[in-house]
C-alpha cells in the first residue's frame, strides 16, 4: 500500500523516518 501526502487526512506518524521532514513524504507498506 502506498500513501502519499496528497491525502491530508493520514497521520504524520506513519511516515518512514527517512521521509520525515521531506517536501513530499511517502510511505510504502
N, C-alpha and C positions, 0 to 999 in steps of 0.2 A: 504493500500500500504506500502510495506517495501523497504526502500532504504539503501543500505549498502555501506561501504567505498570501496567496490570492484569497484564502479563506480567513476572514477576520475573526472568526469565532473559535478557532482552535487554540488550545492553551500553549503558551510560550514554553512551558516546561517540557514539552515533548520534543523540542528541537534537539538535534545532536549537538554536543558540546563544540564540535568543530565548526558548526554553523552559527553558534550563538553570537549575537552581536554583528552578524554579517548583514549585508544590504538586502539579501533575498534568502532568508533561512528556509531550507527544505529538509524534511526528514523522510528517510526511506525505511519502511519496516517490512 
